[in-house]
Amino acid sequence: MRTPELTLTPPKNDKFWQGSTTCDHCDNQIKGDLFDVRSYSGQWGTFCLPCAHRNSPMKMGTGSGQHYKQTTDGKWLKVAG
């Protein structure tokens, strides 16, 4: 009797943004770079790049912020934080 071969697929560690892609500051649809960051006022928000620069210290990491890049298929891949 032959033993069936097992194919193991390594787990994907990629993290993708699942929330809104509308900037909390300017209300525009975010394209290219999305930031989920703590603002200067201490509140969290989803920002486009220009609004993130104006409204947050742009610090990435646990408790500070995450940066996502839009992929060619329209998903948002976490690249920092």
Secondary structure, 3 states (H helix, E strand, C coil): CCCCCCCCCCCCCCCECCCCCECCCCCCECCCEEEEEECCCCCEEEEEHHHHHHHCCCCCECCCEEEEEECCCCCEEEEEC
